[in-house]
Amino acid sequence: MTQVRNDALNLALDTEDNPYLLGGYAPVDTEIAADDLEVIGEIPEDLNGLYVRNGPNPRYRPTGRYHWFDGDGMLHALHFRDGKATYRNRWVKTVGYQRDSARGGASYAGMVEDTSANPDDGYFRRLKDTANTDVVFHNGNLLAMWYLAGEAYKVDPLTLETLGVEDWNGAHQGCVSAHAKVDERTGEFMFFDYGPRAPYMWYGVVSADGVLKHFVPIPLPGARMPHDMWITENYSVLMDLPLYADPEVAAAGRHKLVFDRDLPARFAVLPRYGATDDVMWFEAEPCYAYHTINAWEEGDELVLNFCRTRQPKPPTRDFSGPLESVLEYLRLDAQFYRYRFNLKTGSVTETPMDDLNTEFPVINTQFLGRKSRYAYNVAIDNGYTLLFEGLVKYDNETGTSQRFDFGDGRWGSEAPFAPRPRATAEDDGYLVSFVYDANVDRSEAVVLDAATMDEACRVVVPQRVPHGFHACWVPEERLPQRGA
């Protein structure tokens, strides 16, 4: 095992302990690479590829109140090959990370503090682009992205070394949304950008070999805070939701969300290479959505599955003290929901599919944009911090679900789908999830059979993996081949 320690990390807390810096959330200060990890059970012989998860890991002690979204991006990866597993983790070396490194301490106030004195890197509210949110694989590299539209950081999938900002050979000088979509059948990368100035949103398509092929404005009535999108075989769908940052509060250097129930939720549907004038707008009841599940075309309709947030701005204030807003805005109350948009008539049908509080959905990405039967969501714990207590498998055909719980005091991560080679069914594969066991202060990776939701094995990780956000799976045959 090799390791690189960051001795500058000093996260001693002030008088009020922040739960998002403690226990399973506490950052790690060491980058390591470890081979031939301990396995409880046996790794399936046909599980070969890379599991990568992104998440916040502050390198230096935060200034002021720390919000979980503030931490520097850190990638944690397990490479499965020939029945064995290796682990490594690396910070994403963003512009902000490098500025902090040169200073030897934090240069930015976080999202719940006054950010007017932060370095102006050109991002929303002078916030630090940490690239800590999502990670996808495109054109031979990983791309790490930020929860607000920021720069997409290109990362070597084998070493996790940051290679720089992905601007597609200088063709794109803007930002990339937290969530973009890669169509595995065509290799295309669909994304959007948004910001505080008109037209407020843009939409783009990058080819499989990394050429920006399409980029058009999507005018909105004002600044919004979209987070995700859908694709189908022929269309892309973007969101104009009635949740936005209060402009007066933002002008004072602070952050406050406004959920305007007098505005509808609107959705822009356009052909994959469509122009601004090709956009078709659909309206639904006011809501917010962090994450989409999948979408496909059925005759004249688009079917869109997603996690609909029932209360995007929590009304209750059952916390007190300086961390009240941090704890309040990190609660999730979402449910599996479905829209049907009729492209001929313009009608919208809204249907709740389940009442469980589930989020961070994944599917077999070979079916992204095509009709899919299964989705795998994390089940949200009802505690005062955001924790994932299990996984729920939804069956779109039967309307039933199966659940796997990580166990008492065990909290998991988003679990991407790893298809079996030559699979004969959509759910023929595995789910992989980092799990933190608070009982013994240890992290493992749990591998589940995606068809049965039974545990296949557990891999012991040689250091704790802090709770984090999104993940991806890269099959072995798509990874760069650089010898054994």
Secondary structure by P-SEA (a helix, b strand, c coil): cccccccccccccccccccccccccccccccccccccccccccccccbbbbbbbbbbbccccccccccccccbbbbbbbbcccbbbbbbbccccaaaaaaaaaccccccccccccccccccccccccccccccbbbbcccbbbbbcccccbbbbbcccccccccccccccccccccccbbbbcccccbbbbccccccccccccccccccccccbbbbbccccbbbbccccccccbbbbbbccccccaaaaaacbbbbbbcccccbbbbbbccccccccbbbbbccccccccccbbbbcccbbbbbcccccccccccccccccaaaaaaaabbbbccbbbbbccccbbbbbbbcccccccccccccccccccccbbbbbbbbccccccccbbbbbbcccccbbbbbccccccccbbbbbbccccccccccbbbbbbbcccccbbbbbbcccccccccbbbbbcccccbbbbbccccccccccccc
